[in-house]
Amino acid sequence: MRRAGRGLLREGTPSNEDAVFTEAGLSGPVRVEVSGGRVFRRDEDDIVASVFSLSSAAPQVFGERLAEFEQDLRALLRKASSTGQFSERAGPISLRIWCS
């Protein structure tokens, strides 16, 4: 029931949601694995938006230092890629489907 790397919950959730679903009368789960591997092209704005979409890096987390953080992030991205282009390989997705 620990958080694994990159935000994945490989061991389930700490709240034991399986028991909650079962007690609610649902059956399952049926597990479906969707393989990753597709490569997406991203630009600087895509990466910044992706970072801000994380709950740990949501804009409100930075308060008055938001502009400073974004400026530093963009400088780091420009240093990492002279073209401003990045590649992101999609990882696998595991779906757990419950039925009523």
C-alpha positions as CSV (number, residue, x, y, z in Angstrom):
1,M,0.0,0.0,0.0
2,R,2.9,2.3,-0.6
3,R,3.2,5.0,-3.3
4,A,5.6,3.8,-6.0
5,G,7.7,5.9,-8.2
6,R,6.1,8.5,-10.7
7,G,2.8,8.6,-8.8
8,L,1.8,5.0,-9.4
9,L,0.0,3.0,-6.8
10,R,1.3,-0.5,-7.7
11,E,0.1,-2.0,-4.4
12,G,-3.4,-0.5,-4.4
13,T,-4.6,2.4,-2.4
14,P,-4.0,3.2,1.3
15,S,-7.8,3.5,1.9
16,N,-8.5,-0.1,0.7
17,E,-11.0,1.0,-1.9
18,D,-11.5,-2.7,-3.1
19,A,-13.3,-3.3,0.2
20,V,-15.4,-0.2,-0.3
21,F,-16.5,-1.3,-3.8
22,T,-17.2,-4.8,-2.7
23,E,-19.3,-3.6,0.2
24,A,-21.2,-1.3,-2.2
25,G,-22.3,-4.4,-4.1
26,L,-19.9,-4.1,-7.1
27,S,-18.1,-7.1,-8.5
28,G,-14.6,-7.2,-9.9
29,P,-12.3,-5.8,-10.6
30,V,-11.6,-6.8,-14.1
31,R,-8.0,-5.7,-14.8
32,V,-7.0,-4.4,-18.2
33,E,-3.5,-3.6,-19.1
34,V,-2.8,-1.0,-21.8
35,S,0.8,-1.1,-23.1
36,G,2.7,2.1,-23.4
37,G,5.5,2.9,-25.7
38,R,4.0,5.6,-27.9
39,V,6.2,8.7,-28.1
40,F,4.7,12.2,-27.9
41,R,6.5,15.4,-29.0
42,R,6.3,18.1,-26.4
43,D,7.3,21.7,-26.5
44,E,8.3,24.0,-23.6
45,D,4.7,25.1,-23.0
46,D,3.5,21.5,-22.9
47,I,6.1,20.6,-20.3
48,V,5.3,23.6,-18.1
49,A,1.6,22.8,-18.3
50,S,2.3,19.2,-17.4
51,V,4.3,20.2,-14.4
52,F,1.6,22.6,-13.2
53,S,-1.0,19.8,-13.6
54,L,0.6,17.8,-10.8
55,S,-1.0,18.3,-7.4
56,S,2.5,18.7,-5.9
57,A,3.3,21.5,-8.3
58,A,-0.1,23.1,-8.8
59,P,0.3,26.9,-9.2
60,Q,-1.3,27.7,-5.8
61,V,1.5,25.7,-4.1
62,F,4.0,28.4,-5.1
63,G,2.0,31.4,-3.9
64,E,3.9,34.6,-4.6
65,R,6.9,32.6,-6.0
66,L,4.9,31.2,-8.9
67,A,6.5,33.5,-11.5
68,E,10.0,32.8,-10.2
69,F,9.4,29.0,-10.3
70,E,8.1,29.1,-13.9
71,Q,11.0,31.3,-15.0
72,D,13.5,28.8,-13.4
73,L,11.6,25.9,-15.0
74,R,11.7,27.4,-18.4
75,A,15.4,28.3,-18.1
76,L,16.1,24.7,-17.2
77,L,14.1,23.4,-20.2
78,R,15.9,25.8,-22.6
79,K,19.2,24.6,-21.2
80,A,18.1,20.9,-21.7
81,S,17.0,21.4,-25.3
82,S,18.3,23.9,-27.8
83,T,15.4,23.2,-30.1
84,G,12.7,23.6,-27.5
85,Q,11.4,20.1,-28.3
86,F,11.1,17.2,-26.0
87,S,10.0,13.5,-26.4
88,E,7.9,11.7,-23.9
89,R,7.4,7.9,-24.0
90,A,4.0,6.9,-22.6
91,G,4.1,4.3,-19.9
92,P,1.7,1.4,-19.5
93,I,-1.7,2.0,-17.9
94,S,-3.5,-0.4,-15.7
95,L,-7.3,-0.2,-15.5
96,R,-9.5,-1.7,-12.8
97,I,-13.1,-1.9,-13.8
98,W,-15.9,-2.6,-11.3
99,C,-19.4,-3.7,-12.4
100,S,-22.8,-3.4,-10.7
